[in-house]
Amino acid sequence: MMRRALSLARKGLGKTSPNPAVGCVLLKDGVIVGEGWHRKAGTPHAEVHALAAASGMARGADVFVTLEPCSHHGRTPPCADALIAAGVARVFVGMQDPNPLVSGKGIAALRSAGIHVECGILEKECRLLNEPFIKHTTTGLPFVILKSAMTLDGRTATASGDSKWITSEISRRYVHRLRATVDAVMVGVGTVVADDPQLTCRMGVRGRDPLRVIVDSRLRTPPDAALFSLDSPAKTLFATIDSDSPAAAEFEARGAEILRCREEEGRVDLSDLLAGLGSRGIQSVLLEGGRELAGAALHKGLIDKFLLFFAPKLLGGADGCGLFAGSGPERMADAHPLRDLVVRRFGQDILVEGYPERTCLPD
């Protein structure tokens, strides 16, 4: 039943921020009598949808919910109170809510009402579902996912800079679906100049476009870039250290937003940028390019998850572009290890998912 609740919760991914994605199932006499998921921030939570579906069958039912029921009045009433009023018998919880406004209070309220509660059912899977929410709630910072595509010999572009296309259409469509689940997509100005990207959800993918974040320390983005003429409700934000330049006013006049960041060695301080995004409620950032930006994020320890696509191609030779700019370690012992690897196939392409050995997520 918790796996079913997780499946329901995934339907809300990309739609519930700044709230978590949550699924709920009500079971009575071995039969599902109600189920639901949180669909959008400010609307009823998963438990409320499940109770409405169950109607009078909720009394005496078992509840399976991926996240601890809330116990405070926010934009919606407390779900713990709704479960108590409905007379449910037992509640099985995937994980405790890291939000300090809840954090065990919902479970305590249920137990005080005489309802049996068990927590930690498929907890790892429930935590994976809401990694951005957990990171942002506990640190105030967004969860950063690095996505890149490369050949089997580790090249993200040819020596001339050509990178279209390394991976297959099925892999690229997956990335567009991924964009629909994150709050922001980030690239460096070098990628904008070289590729003129749109950074929207396309290829038949339905979903909201993420905020487009361009790290452009000196506002070098061409005025005719596609970013300025998109038919998209999402905004474009330029992170810069040169917000007083004439280009800043021009960009703002064309609908973009300018975010001044601290300077670090003549460039945007990425730590300051992420803190600024986090303060705006951005929970997740998909870092898509380029190598200067990726290298800086890696060396500063800002990446929380890696999504590395490998296509069955070889460029050969010593030229071509690698994934990261900057100097690497001299000893293999000082390499950046990854853990919890998952390998998947997308047609002939291979996706390797992994996490840095260091993690900002609490156990």
Solvent accessible surface area in square Angstrom, and as a share of the most:
residue,aa,sasa,rsa
1,M,86,0.39
2,M,6,0.03
3,R,156,0.57
4,R,87,0.32
5,A,0,0.00
6,L,3,0.01
7,S,46,0.29
8,L,1,0.01
9,A,0,0.00
10,R,121,0.44
11,K,96,0.41
12,G,0,0.00
13,L,64,0.32
14,G,9,0.08
15,K,115,0.49
16,T,5,0.03
17,S,39,0.25
18,P,70,0.44
19,N,41,0.21
20,P,17,0.11
21,A,2,0.02
22,V,13,0.07
23,G,0,0.00
24,C,0,0.00
25,V,0,0.00
26,L,0,0.00
27,L,35,0.18
28,K,53,0.22
29,D,135,0.70
30,G,64,0.61
31,V,93,0.54
32,I,69,0.35
33,V,28,0.16
34,G,4,0.04
35,E,53,0.24
36,G,1,0.01
37,W,51,0.18
38,H,4,0.02
39,R,109,0.40
40,K,128,0.54
41,A,15,0.11
42,G,29,0.28
43,T,45,0.26
44,P,58,0.37
45,H,41,0.18
46,A,0,0.00
47,E,5,0.02
48,V,52,0.30
49,H,46,0.21
50,A,0,0.00
51,L,25,0.12
52,A,77,0.59
53,A,66,0.51
54,A,4,0.03
55,S,84,0.54
56,G,67,0.64
57,M,99,0.44
58,A,4,0.03
59,R,153,0.56
60,G,41,0.39
61,A,0,0.00
62,D,20,0.10
63,V,0,0.00
64,F,28,0.12
65,V,0,0.00
66,T,2,0.01
67,L,9,0.04
68,E,4,0.02
69,P,0,0.00
70,C,12,0.07
71,S,33,0.22
72,H,53,0.24
73,H,147,0.66
74,G,52,0.50
75,R,183,0.67
76,T,21,0.12
77,P,90,0.57
78,P,7,0.04
79,C,1,0.00
80,A,1,0.00
81,D,76,0.39
82,A,32,0.25
83,L,0,0.00
84,I,59,0.30
85,A,80,0.62
86,A,25,0.20
87,G,18,0.17
88,V,6,0.04
89,A,46,0.35
90,R,104,0.38
91,V,0,0.00
92,F,22,0.09
93,V,0,0.00
94,G,0,0.00
95,M,3,0.01
96,Q,83,0.37
97,D,9,0.05
98,P,32,0.20
99,N,35,0.18
100,P,94,0.59
101,L,109,0.54
102,V,1,0.00
103,S,46,0.30
104,G,21,0.20
105,K,109,0.46
106,G,0,0.00
107,I,11,0.05
108,A,54,0.42
109,A,33,0.26
110,L,0,0.00
111,R,130,0.48
112,S,102,0.66
113,A,50,0.39
114,G,70,0.67
115,I,14,0.07
116,H,90,0.40
117,V,8,0.05
118,E,72,0.32
119,C,57,0.34
120,G,30,0.29
121,I,56,0.28
122,L,46,0.23
123,E,69,0.31
124,K,132,0.56
125,E,56,0.25
126,C,1,0.01
127,R,48,0.18
128,L,81,0.40
129,L,18,0.09
130,N,8,0.04
131,E,10,0.04
132,P,34,0.21
133,F,17,0.07
134,I,1,0.00
135,K,7,0.03
136,H,35,0.16
137,T,36,0.21
138,T,61,0.35
139,T,61,0.36
140,G,35,0.34
141,L,63,0.31
142,P,1,0.00
143,F,2,0.01
144,V,5,0.03
145,I,15,0.08
146,L,2,0.01
147,K,26,0.11
148,S,11,0.07
149,A,23,0.18
150,M,10,0.04
151,T,5,0.03
152,L,96,0.48
153,D,51,0.26
154,G,24,0.23
155,R,54,0.20
156,T,26,0.15
157,A,12,0.10
158,T,43,0.25
159,A,71,0.55
160,S,104,0.67
161,G,34,0.33
162,D,79,0.41
163,S,33,0.21
164,K,105,0.45
165,W,141,0.49
166,I,19,0.10
167,T,14,0.08
168,S,42,0.27
169,E,90,0.40
170,I,80,0.40
171,S,1,0.01
172,R,49,0.18
173,R,82,0.30
174,Y,34,0.13
175,V,13,0.08
176,H,11,0.05
177,R,114,0.42
178,L,25,0.13
179,R,21,0.08
180,A,12,0.10
181,T,53,0.31
182,V,4,0.02
183,D,14,0.07
184,A,0,0.00
185,V,0,0.00
186,M,7,0.03
187,V,2,0.01
188,G,8,0.08
189,V,15,0.09
190,G,44,0.42
191,T,24,0.14
192,V,3,0.02
193,V,79,0.45
194,A,78,0.61
195,D,51,0.27
196,D,67,0.35
197,P,22,0.14
198,Q,71,0.32
199,L,4,0.02
200,T,9,0.05
201,C,18,0.11
202,R,89,0.33
203,M,61,0.27
204,G,79,0.76
205,V,24,0.14
206,R,232,0.85
207,G,47,0.45
208,R,96,0.35
209,D,25,0.13
210,P,0,0.00
211,L,32,0.16
212,R,7,0.03
213,V,0,0.00
214,I,0,0.00
215,V,16,0.09
216,D,0,0.00
217,S,18,0.11
218,R,126,0.46
219,L,11,0.06
220,R,143,0.52
221,T,5,0.03
222,P,44,0.28
223,P,73,0.46
224,D,119,0.62
225,A,4,0.03
226,A,24,0.18
227,L,7,0.04
228,F,24,0.10
229,S,91,0.59
230,L,41,0.20
231,D,153,0.79
232,S,25,0.16
233,P,131,0.82
234,A,18,0.14
235,K,122,0.52
236,T,7,0.04
237,L,1,0.00
238,F,0,0.00
239,A,0,0.00
240,T,0,0.00
241,I,11,0.06
242,D,42,0.22
243,S,29,0.19
244,D,133,0.69
245,S,23,0.15
246,P,121,0.76
247,A,25,0.19
248,A,5,0.04
249,A,66,0.51
250,E,79,0.35
251,F,4,0.02
252,E,92,0.41
253,A,91,0.70
254,R,105,0.38
255,G,50,0.48
256,A,11,0.09
257,E,56,0.25
258,I,25,0.13
259,L,27,0.14
260,R,145,0.53
261,C,8,0.05
262,R,145,0.53
263,E,105,0.47
264,E,71,0.32
265,E,169,0.76
266,G,27,0.26
267,R,132,0.48
268,V,9,0.05
269,D,13,0.07
270,L,10,0.05
271,S,41,0.26
272,D,31,0.16
273,L,0,0.00
274,L,13,0.07
275,A,46,0.36
276,G,19,0.18
277,L,0,0.00
278,G,4,0.04
279,S,96,0.62
280,R,111,0.40
281,G,28,0.27
282,I,23,0.12
283,Q,10,0.05
284,S,5,0.03
285,V,0,0.00
286,L,0,0.00
287,L,3,0.01
288,E,30,0.13
289,G,10,0.09
290,G,25,0.24
291,R,98,0.36
292,E,88,0.39
293,L,12,0.06
294,A,2,0.02
295,G,1,0.01
296,A,38,0.30
297,A,3,0.03
298,L,23,0.11
299,H,88,0.39
300,K,73,0.31
301,G,33,0.32
302,L,32,0.16
303,I,3,0.01
304,D,8,0.04
305,K,32,0.13
306,F,10,0.04
307,L,5,0.03
308,L,22,0.11
309,F,3,0.01
310,F,46,0.19
311,A,1,0.00
312,P,76,0.48
313,K,94,0.40
314,L,129,0.64
315,L,76,0.38
316,G,41,0.39
317,G,66,0.63
318,A,100,0.77
319,D,86,0.45
320,G,23,0.22
321,C,36,0.22
322,G,17,0.17
323,L,26,0.13
324,F,61,0.25
325,A,10,0.07
326,G,68,0.65
327,S,102,0.66
328,G,53,0.51
329,P,69,0.43
330,E,179,0.80
331,R,149,0.54
332,M,172,0.77
333,A,84,0.65
334,D,72,0.37
335,A,45,0.35
336,H,93,0.42
337,P,70,0.44
338,L,59,0.29
339,R,78,0.29
340,D,75,0.39
341,L,99,0.49
342,V,76,0.43
343,V,97,0.56
344,R,96,0.35
345,R,151,0.55
346,F,19,0.08
347,G,43,0.41
348,Q,126,0.56
349,D,3,0.01
350,I,60,0.30
351,L,0,0.00
352,V,31,0.18
353,E,21,0.09
354,G,0,0.00
355,Y,22,0.08
356,P,18,0.11
357,E,120,0.54
358,R,90,0.33
359,T,58,0.33
360,C,51,0.31
361,L,33,0.16
362,P,62,0.39
363,D,174,0.90
